[in-house]
Amino acid sequence: MIEARHLRVLRAVARTGSFSAAARELGCTQPAVSQQMKALEQSAGTPLLVRTGREMRLTQAGEALVRHAAGILAGLSAAEDEVAAIAGLRSGRVRLVSFPSGSSTLVPTALARMRAAHPGVRVSLDEAEPPRSIELLRNGECEIALAFRYPEVPGADPSAGAEWEDLVVRPVLSDRLVGLVPDGHRLAKVGAACFADLADEPWIAGCPRCRTHLVEVCERAGFTPRIDFATDDYPAVIGLVGAGLGVAALPELTLESVRPKGASTVRMEPPVHREIVALTLPDLAHVPAVGAMLDQLADAAGR
């Protein structure tokens, strides 16, 4: 196998015309140059240099190798520079996929701090709810998936544990569910309620994973919720509640960027939380840009 270090020595010999002059240029000994040239000729399977008097000249094979060596060494040098830049966070790319309420709350702060700290790293953002976001991560379509699950309800989401098994899981936030009722509702001024207090109400549900969780929590409280409306759009959920069309239970994070009009929040007891995490593949966790982005997401939640 032809090695890059042997090509560098061959070019030096071709430029200087002798082993000793090449050794001086490269800062090594003449025997070392001679040994490397023998190794290169062995790899090539043909003589590359011939001695004419006191000078070394290239054979036809040697000329061909030197001609190609320039491009090979230039490409290798460029690759080394690019890898060094990525390792040093002077460049790189991170593709982030997040669920909508994470995109509007945690992600902007994390992206702004990432750009300020590492302006050479390009971060892109797409939206997808789990489990679709985990599929994108496994398919190589992103490096980080901001996702969530509801770990405290047995049987609520049997696939969630398995789908994270072989991933690197970075805890980001514990997000409490709050009740949302119309302003004129009997519980609006009470400020606290249990799920059973809302057993006879029409419900407005969110994304499929949240919908499944809502049914499990309500059944644990002794009733099956009557879900009149369901939408992945949390502002729509809030608008429907504000219009007096039902009640909802939403993660607090969904209310961070939307001001409820005509709706009041109610603290639900006992408390129910969803676990928000940043997921990546084990090999990707060692990529500097990915690690830095994971840090920024956790830091944004802390802030």
Secondary structure, DSSP 8 states (H G I E B T S, - for coil): ---HHHHHHHHHHHHHSSHHHHHHHHTS-HHHHHHHHHHHHHHHTS--EEEETTEEEE-HHHHHHHHHHHHHHHHHHHHHHHHHHHHTTSSEEEEEEE-HHHHHHHHHHHHHHHHHH-TTEEEEEEE--TTHHHHHHHTTS-SEEEEEE-TTSTTS-HHHHHHHTTSEEEEEEEEEEEEEEETTSTTTTT-EE-GGGGTTSEEEE-SHHHHHHHHHHHHHTT---EEEEE-S-HHHHHHHHHTTS-BEEEEGGGGSS---SSEEEEEESS--EEEEEEEE-TTGGGSHHHHHHHHHHHHHHH-
